[in-house]
Amino acid sequence: MAAEVDGSLKRVLVPILLPEKCYDQLLVQWDLLHVPCLKILLSKGLGLGIVAGSLLVKLPQVFKILGAKSAEGLSLQSVMLELVALTGTMVYSITNNFPFSSWGEALFLMLQTIAICFLVLHYRGQTVKGVAFLACYTLVLLTLLSPLTPLAVVTLLQASNVPAVVVGRLLQAATNYHNGHTGQLSAITVFLLLGGSLARIFTSIQETGDPLMAGTFVVSSLCNGLIAAQLLYYWNAKAPHKQKKEQ
């Protein structure tokens, strides 16, 4: 019976969380202080947790926009640049055959960011542009993932993530500063993105060993921290039109 349980546990854990050597080291020999295997377990667990959490990260932002029927306070340029960064990470990771646990959240965040882009355009009265954007983005993504795209182009796209993230976040920060409030920016989404980018620094180093990936998440964490700090600073600030309604 014990052998059956051990066999079932091994079939679940080995392909997902641990290589077979680490499974034997930790759960057969009970060497629970084996640091290299513990790092792998922590990295895989964090990675899968981030991927699972990414399914919901931007939904609060989507629902906030839909509930208010407004995208006030959101910088379209910032959202677009974030989409470029997410697309670059996803395409680069797929091309280099990195494990899904090291980049999977980019896929789900990308889908949610596309929805936010469309909603911003829609509530600005530019629905046709929003539909055209969806069609063009789909075409570009399929081209990037096809064998037609050279590896050098994919690597360049990933390298452009750092300036894209920095410029995108600074545009949002400038919008917040200019408005004196954060509008429909979702605090839940911002803080989840900050936590995810911080955790990704460790998992990128551990699972991919790619300095380009790790460096992107270091920069992303700093920029997300700036937006999070603004949210806290402007926590009780209200949009001018709301203040007028209350007077």
C-alpha positions in Angstrom: 0.0 0.0 0.0 2.8 2.4 1.0 4.6 1.6 -2.3 1.5 2.4 -4.3 1.1 5.7 -2.5 4.8 6.5 -3.1 4.4 5.6 -6.7 1.3 7.8 -7.2 3.0 10.7 -5.4 6.1 10.4 -7.5 4.1 10.4 -10.7 2.5 13.7 -9.6 5.5 15.5 -8.3 8.4 14.4 -10.5 7.2 16.0 -13.8 5.7 19.1 -12.1 7.8 20.1 -9.1 10.9 18.0 -8.8 13.4 16.1 -11.0 13.6 12.4 -10.1 17.0 12.8 -8.3 15.5 15.5 -6.0 12.4 13.5 -5.3 14.6 10.6 -4.1 16.9 13.0 -2.2 14.0 14.7 -0.3 11.3 12.1 0.0 13.1 8.8 -0.2 16.3 9.6 1.7 14.6 12.3 3.7 17.5 14.7 3.2 15.3 17.8 3.8 18.2 20.2 4.1 19.5 19.5 0.5 19.7 23.1 -0.6 19.9 22.7 -4.4 16.8 20.5 -4.4 15.0 22.9 -2.0 15.8 25.7 -4.4 14.3 23.8 -7.3 11.2 23.0 -5.2 10.7 26.6 -4.1 11.3 27.9 -7.6 8.8 25.5 -9.2 6.3 26.0 -6.5 6.5 29.8 -6.8 6.4 29.6 -10.6 3.3 27.5 -10.7 1.7 29.7 -8.0 2.4 32.8 -10.1 1.0 31.2 -13.2 -2.1 30.2 -11.4 -2.5 33.6 -9.8 -2.0 35.3 -13.1 -5.4 34.0 -14.2 -7.0 36.5 -11.8 -4.4 39.3 -11.5 -5.9 41.8 -14.0 -9.6 40.7 -13.7 -10.1 43.3 -10.9 -8.9 46.0 -13.3 -11.2 44.7 -16.0 -14.2 44.6 -13.7 -13.4 48.1 -12.3 -13.4 49.5 -15.8 -16.7 47.7 -16.7 -18.3 48.7 -13.5 -17.4 52.4 -13.9 -18.0 52.2 -17.7 -14.9 54.3 -17.8 -11.1 53.9 -18.2 -10.3 57.2 -16.7 -6.9 57.4 -15.2 -5.4 54.6 -17.3 -2.7 55.5 -19.8 -3.3 53.7 -23.1 0.3 54.0 -24.1 1.3 52.4 -20.8 -1.0 49.5 -21.3 0.2 49.0 -24.9 3.9 49.0 -23.8 3.1 46.5 -21.1 1.5 44.3 -23.8 4.7 44.6 -25.8 6.8 43.5 -22.8 4.5 40.5 -22.1 4.5 39.4 -25.7 8.2 39.6 -25.8 8.6 37.5 -22.7 6.2 34.9 -24.0 7.6 34.6 -27.5 11.2 34.6 -26.2 10.4 31.8 -23.7 8.6 29.6 -26.2 11.4 30.0 -28.7 14.0 29.0 -26.1 11.9 26.1 -24.8 11.9 27.5 -21.2 9.7 25.5 -18.8 6.1 26.8 -18.7 6.3 27.4 -14.9 9.0 30.1 -15.7 6.8 32.2 -18.0 3.2 30.9 -18.1 1.8 34.0 -16.4 2.9 36.1 -19.4 0.3 34.2 -21.5 -2.6 34.9 -19.2 -1.5 38.5 -18.4 -1.2 39.1 -22.1 -4.8 38.0 -22.7 -6.1 40.2 -19.9 -4.0 43.2 -21.0 -5.5 42.8 -24.5 -8.9 43.0 -23.0 -7.9 46.2 -21.1 -6.5 47.8 -24.3 -9.8 47.1 -26.0 -11.9 48.5 -23.1 -9.8 51.7 -22.9 -10.4 52.3 -26.6 -14.1 51.3 -26.4 -14.9 53.7 -23.5 -13.1 56.4 -25.4 -15.6 56.0 -28.2 -13.1 54.2 -30.5 -14.6 50.7 -30.6 -13.7 50.3 -34.3 -10.1 51.0 -33.6 -10.3 48.5 -30.7 -11.5 45.8 -33.1 -8.8 46.7 -35.6 -6.2 46.5 -32.8 -7.3 43.0 -31.9 -7.0 41.8 -35.5 -3.5 43.4 -36.0 -2.2 42.1 -32.7 -3.3 38.5 -33.5 -1.6 38.7 -36.9 1.7 40.0 -35.4 1.7 37.4 -32.6 1.2 34.5 -35.1 4.0 35.9 -37.2 6.4 36.1 -34.2 5.6 32.5 -33.2 6.1 31.2 -36.7 9.4 29.8 -38.1 9.5 32.8 -40.4 10.7 35.0 -37.5 14.6 34.8 -37.0 15.8 34.1 -33.4 17.7 37.5 -33.5 14.4 39.3 -33.9 12.9 37.4 -31.0 15.9 38.2 -28.8 15.8 41.9 -29.8 12.1 41.9 -28.8 12.9 40.5 -25.4 15.7 43.0 -25.0 13.3 45.8 -25.7 11.2 44.8 -22.7 13.3 46.8 -20.3 12.7 50.2 -22.0 9.1 49.2 -22.8 8.4 48.5 -19.1 10.2 51.6 -17.9 8.6 54.0 -20.4 5.2 52.3 -19.9 5.3 52.6 -16.1 6.6 56.2 -16.2 3.8 57.2 -18.5 1.3 55.8 -16.0 3.1 57.5 -13.2 3.0 60.8 -15.1 -0.7 60.3 -15.7 -1.4 59.7 -12.1 0.7 62.8 -11.1 -1.0 65.0 -13.6 -4.5 63.9 -12.6 -3.7 64.0 -8.8 -5.4 60.6 -8.5 -5.2 57.1 -9.9 -8.7 57.0 -11.4 -9.8 53.5 -12.3 -6.4 51.9 -11.6 -7.0 48.7 -9.6 -5.0 48.5 -6.3 -5.4 44.7 -6.2 -4.0 44.3 -9.7 -1.0 46.7 -9.1 0.0 45.0 -5.8 -0.4 41.5 -7.3 1.8 42.5 -10.3 4.4 43.9 -7.8 4.5 40.6 -5.8 4.6 38.5 -9.0 7.5 40.4 -10.5 9.5 40.2 -7.3 9.0 36.4 -7.1 9.9 36.1 -10.8 13.4 37.4 -10.2 14.2 34.3 -8.2 12.4 31.8 -10.5 14.0 33.3 -13.6 17.5 32.9 -12.2 16.7 29.4 -10.9 14.8 27.9 -13.9 16.2 29.7 -16.9 19.6 31.1 -15.9 18.9 33.8 -18.4 20.2 37.2 -17.3 17.9 39.0 -19.8 14.8 37.4 -18.3 16.0 38.1 -14.7 17.0 41.7 -15.5 13.6 42.4 -17.0 11.8 41.3 -13.8 14.2 43.4 -11.7 13.3 46.5 -13.7 9.6 45.5 -13.7 9.6 45.2 -9.9 11.1 48.7 -9.5 8.6 50.2 -11.9 5.6 48.3 -10.3 6.8 49.6 -6.9 6.6 53.2 -8.2 3.0 52.7 -9.2 2.2 50.9 -6.0 3.7 53.8 -4.0 1.5 56.3 -6.0 -1.6 54.3 -5.2 -0.8 54.5 -1.5 0.0 58.2 -1.8 -3.3 59.0 -3.7 -5.4 56.5 -1.7 -8.0 59.0 -0.6 -7.8 61.3 -3.6 -10.9 61.5 -5.8 -11.4 62.5 -9.4 -12.5 66.1 -9.9 -15.9 65.1 -11.4 -16.6 62.9 -8.4 -15.8 65.7 -6.0 -18.2 68.0 -7.8 -21.0 65.5 -7.6 -20.6 65.2 -3.8 -20.7 69.0 -3.3 
